[in-house]
Amino acid sequence: MKLNIGYALCGSFCTHDKALKYMRILKDKGHNIIPILSFNSAGIDTRFGTAAQLKEQISLITDNPIIETIEDAEPIGPKQMCDIIIISPCTGNTLGKLSAGITDTPVTMAVKSHLRINRPVVIALCTNDALGASAQNIGKLINTKNVFFVPMHQDDPHRKPHSLVANFDLLEDTMLSALEKAQFQPVF
Ligand SMILES: Cc1cc2nc3c(=O)[nH]c(=O)nc-3n(C[C@H](O)[C@H](O)[C@H](O)COP(=O)(O)O)c2cc1C
């Protein structure tokens, strides 16, 4: 089964390498990858790399143009462009916006447009405040139709007691379950 996968990256810059690795794995399995960048992941240079390098790496994996504006993300639902959207990585910021129904980035626009046609969204959350300010948003979205989470764990419970990171190795399994409208388990 060849899928059209919307693959969205948010500004968890330290996990972009992992996200790109799994983007490539999905591409190598024959899926069509439609890359989507949040404004911040498309525009901010950090110690983990520049925005230009990120875009170059994405372009080496997929031939599709990168969606990096709200207007380019808007047709995703109406034109049925994606079978599934994976947000990998998803920040606490984007999670909060999705939970609150805020649509002001290409990623939140893509998700809103895609949910409009009742198709699944997979979230690979990586955030230091997952068990802090973001906990309520996990609670809300885990109970939201067509939204599924990649299993996650505490990456450094003693030094970062509120932090959770997605287990990227389970991204594909989570995607396959989500296509059947089921949450891959165990999620924690
Ligand atoms: C170097 C660096 C690393 C960051 N890592 C994370 C992270 O892992 N998780 C997270 O939720 N936010 C992280 N942030 C903060 C987000 O980039 C910030 O909240 C931003 O507004 C996210 O925008 P977006 O969700 O639209 O991509 C990081 C910021 C910087 C500068």
Ligand as a Chemical Component Dictionary entry (heavy atoms), coordinates in Angstrom:
data_LIG
# 
_chem_comp.id                   LIG 
_chem_comp.type                 NON-POLYMER 
_chem_comp.pdbx_formal_charge   0 
_chem_comp.three_letter_code    LIG 
# 
loop_
_chem_comp_atom.comp_id 
_chem_comp_atom.atom_id 
_chem_comp_atom.alt_atom_id 
_chem_comp_atom.type_symbol 
_chem_comp_atom.charge 
_chem_comp_atom.model_Cartn_x 
_chem_comp_atom.model_Cartn_y 
_chem_comp_atom.model_Cartn_z 
_chem_comp_atom.pdbx_ordinal 
LIG C1  C1  C 0 17.395 24.993 19.890 1  
LIG C2  C2  C 0 15.945 24.874 20.224 2  
LIG C3  C3  C 0 15.410 23.640 20.544 3  
LIG C4  C4  C 0 14.054 23.513 20.856 4  
LIG N1  N1  N 0 13.560 22.269 21.157 5  
LIG C5  C5  C 0 12.255 22.129 21.429 6  
LIG C6  C6  C 0 11.715 20.840 21.695 7  
LIG O1  O1  O 0 12.400 19.814 21.641 8  
LIG N2  N2  N 0 10.401 20.749 21.966 9  
LIG C7  C7  C 0 9.587  21.836 22.014 10 
LIG O2  O2  O 0 8.393  21.671 22.304 11 
LIG N3  N3  N 0 10.066 23.072 21.753 12 
LIG C8  C8  C 0 11.367 23.237 21.463 13 
LIG N4  N4  N 0 11.874 24.495 21.186 14 
LIG C9  C9  C 0 10.955 25.646 21.222 15 
LIG C10 C10 C 0 10.161 25.787 19.931 16 
LIG O3  O3  O 0 11.029 25.897 18.819 17 
LIG C11 C11 C 0 9.244  27.022 20.031 18 
LIG O4  O4  O 0 8.235  26.758 21.000 19 
LIG C12 C12 C 0 8.621  27.400 18.726 20 
LIG O5  O5  O 0 7.719  28.479 18.941 21 
LIG C13 C13 C 0 7.877  26.218 18.106 22 
LIG O6  O6  O 0 7.170  26.637 16.953 23 
LIG P1  P1  P 0 6.382  25.539 16.084 24 
LIG O7  O7  O 0 5.625  24.668 17.052 25 
LIG O8  O8  O 0 5.454  26.347 15.256 26 
LIG O9  O9  O 0 7.383  24.811 15.287 27 
LIG C14 C14 C 0 13.218 24.650 20.868 28 
LIG C15 C15 C 0 13.764 25.893 20.518 29 
LIG C16 C16 C 0 15.100 26.012 20.197 30 
LIG C17 C17 C 0 15.640 27.361 19.793 31 
# 
loop_
_chem_comp_bond.comp_id 
_chem_comp_bond.atom_id_1 
_chem_comp_bond.atom_id_2 
_chem_comp_bond.value_order 
_chem_comp_bond.pdbx_ordinal 
LIG C1  C2  SING 1  
LIG C2  C3  SING 2  
LIG C2  C16 DOUB 3  
LIG C3  C4  DOUB 4  
LIG C4  N1  SING 5  
LIG C4  C14 SING 6  
LIG N1  C5  DOUB 7  
LIG C5  C6  SING 8  
LIG C5  C8  SING 9  
LIG C6  O1  DOUB 10 
LIG C6  N2  SING 11 
LIG N2  C7  SING 12 
LIG C7  O2  DOUB 13 
LIG C7  N3  SING 14 
LIG N3  C8  DOUB 15 
LIG C8  N4  SING 16 
LIG N4  C9  SING 17 
LIG N4  C14 SING 18 
LIG C9  C10 SING 19 
LIG C10 O3  SING 20 
LIG C10 C11 SING 21 
LIG C11 O4  SING 22 
LIG C11 C12 SING 23 
LIG C12 O5  SING 24 
LIG C12 C13 SING 25 
LIG C13 O6  SING 26 
LIG O6  P1  SING 27 
LIG P1  O7  DOUB 28 
LIG P1  O8  SING 29 
LIG P1  O9  SING 30 
LIG C14 C15 DOUB 31 
LIG C15 C16 SING 32 
LIG C16 C17 SING 33 
# 
